[in-house]
Structures are given as C-alpha cells and as structure tokens.
Amino acid sequence: MTLTVRPSTEADLPAITAIYGWNVLNGLGTFEEVPPEAAEMARRRAAILEKALPYLVAEQDGVVLGYAYAGPFRLRAAYRYTVEDSVYVGPEAVGRGVGRALLSELITACEALGLRQMVAVIGDSGNAASIGLHQALGFAPTGIAPAMGYKFERWVDLVWMTRPLGPGRDAPPNAPGLRLSGV
C-alpha cells in the first residue's frame, strides 16, 4: 500500500477528470462551477506537457488519488522562470498526505528544470488545509485578494503564496526558462 507519485499518462485522464470534477462541485480550490469534460481535461494536460512542465499523479494500489501540475504563471517573457502550482486530491484521499507527496515532487521537478519561483493561488482564505500544506513546504504568504470570486452563494478570497525554487532570486537563471507565447 505504497503511495507512488509519477508522471501522468493518458490512461490517467478518467481519474484526473473525476477528481477535478469532484473538486469543482465541492470545493473552493477552483473557481470553475461546471466540471470540464474529459476532452477538455486532455487538452489542458497536453498544454502543460507541451511546455515540458510536470503533470503528476499519486496512486496507490493502481488507483489514482490525486494529481498536480505546474503551469506558466503568466505569458509575458519576464515570467518564464515562475510557475503556478495546482494540486487536487479525490475525496477518499483528503488528509492522507497525498497532496503533500504531490507538491513535494512537483517542487523537485520544477527545480530540476531550473525554474526559480513557484506561486500558489489558493481559493478561500479559510482553506486551512491548502494554506498549511504550502506553508509546510516552504511557501510564504504574500497577500490576500478579497472577494475575487463568487461560488456557493458567497464571496471567496484568493490567498497568494510564493516559494523560491533552487537558489531563487539569489543567482541569475542558469536555464532558458519556459517558452511562452506573449500576448
């Protein structure tokens, strides 16, 4: 019953779609209100992988319990060393260390790419589990944007947290960074 974190495959898409759908319908970690279909989730995953960024799953006994990926923070060139993390776990995996395992591996993978900053944009300032997970893995709070979304009949804040990757800002980048198309 070992938890394994590994790169996702196309075969994981039904589980990824189900996990995200549950989070859309039951949580504030995403501000989407209608779960995307499998084809849309496949498109989103492909967009991350096309940028050579990590898209991971955590599985136990062949069952995918959660997933995480790093996406470009913004599309302007100066942001090419900064990524935003996304971590989602299924209802049966909440509180079992799956999110921590995923985020730990995601940080390691992004550092290996020469990236320098990771941003967490957490839905709901009362989301103690996600805020605590990020703090435990070295993220620092950088601000709260009040009432940024309206979901479940209430206004929801965004919590911003950041974490340096590798040497962070203490040295110039030593990798080309993400290939981004500017707007």
N, C-alpha and C positions, 0 to 999 in steps of 0.2 A: 504494500500500500504506500509506495513512494510517490511523492509528487514530483513530476517532471516538467520542467519548462523547456520548450523547444520552439524552433521556428514554425509558424503556421503553414499549413498546406491547404490546397483547395478542398480536400476532404473534410477539413475542419469548419468550412463555411456554414453548414447547417447548425452546428453548435454555436458558433460565433453569432449567427443571426438570431438564434433563440435567446442567448444570453443578453445581447444588446436589446432585443425586443422587450424582455422582462424588465431591464433597467429603464427603458423609455417609459413603460407603463407604470412602473412602481417607484422610481427614484428621481432624484434631482441632480444626479451626476451628468445628465444630458438634458438639454433644453428642448430636444425633439419631443413631440407629442404623439406622433404616429410612427410605429416601428417600420423601418425600411424593409423592403422585400430582399430576398437572397441575392437577386441580381445586382441591386444597389450596393449591398454589403460587399459583394465580389468586386465591384468597380472601385469602391473605396479602398479595399485591401490592395488591389492592383496599383492604385495611385501611390500608395505608400511604398510598395515594393519597387516600383519604377524609379524611385529616388534612392534606392539601395538602403532604405531605413528598415529597422527591425519591426516585425509584426509577429508577436509571440503568443503561444498558448500554454496554459498549465493543464496537465492532465494527470489523472490518477486512475489506474486500472483501465486504461483505454477510454476514459470519459473526460471530455474537455470541461473543466470547471471555471475557466476564465481566460481572458486574453488581454493583451496590452500592445500598444504600438507607440512609436514616436513619429509625429508628423511635423512638417515645417511650421515654425511659429508664425511667420509672416512671409509674404512672397517677395519682398524687397531684398536686394542683394546683400545689404549690410547685416541682415538677419541670418545669413547662411550657416552660421555656427550655433544657432539656437533652435531647439526643438521643443515641442509641447507634448507631454505625455498624456496618454489615455489608458485607463485601467478599468476593466469591467469584470465582475465575477457573477456567477449564477447564484440563485437564492440558496442552494444547498451548500455553497462554498463560503458564504459570509462568515467571517470570524475564525476561519481555519488557516490563516496565513497565506492564502493563495494570492491575494493582492500584493503582499509583501514580497513573495517569491518572484512574481511577475515584474514588479517595479525594480527590484534589485537587479534582475537580469537585463532589464531594459536600460538601466543606467550603465551597466558594464558594457553592453553592446554599443551604446552611443559614445562612450569614452573611447572604445576601440576604433571608432570612425573618426576620431579627432574633433568631435563636437565639443563645445565649451560651456553651454548653458542649457538647462532644462527648465521649462516653465510648466507649472501646474495651474490650470484654471478650474477651480473646484466649484461646482454648483452647490449653493446653500451654505451660508456661514455657520449653520448649525450641524454641518456634516462632520461630526467629530471623528468618525472612523477614517475618512479620507484625509482630513487635515492631520490627524495623528499619524497615519501611515507615512505621509510625506515628511512630516517633521522627524520621524524616527529614521528616515533615510537621508537626512541632511538638507531638506528644503527649509527655507526661511520664509516667513510671511512677508509679503511686500505690499499688500493692500487689500482693501475690500471695496468692491464696486456695488453700492446698494441698489436693490430693486432693478436688476438688469433683465430679469425675465419674469414672466407670469405663467405659472404652472400649478396645477392642482388648486386652483382658486386662491392663490396667494402670490405676492411678490417674492422673488427669490434673489438673493445676493450672489455675487461671484467673489470667491476668495482667490487671490493671486499669491503664488508661492514660487520661489526660484531656487535652483541648486546649481552650483558650478560643476562642470564635468572636467575631469583631468585637472590641469593647472588653472582652469577657468580664465579669469582676466589677468592672472599674474605673468603670463607669457603670450607672445603673439601666436596666432594659429600656426600649426605645422601641417595642415591638411587643406585641401581645396574647399572643404565645406560642401554644402548641398548645392545641387544645380537647381536653381529656382527660375521660374519664368516671371519676370516683373510685370506689374500692372501699370 
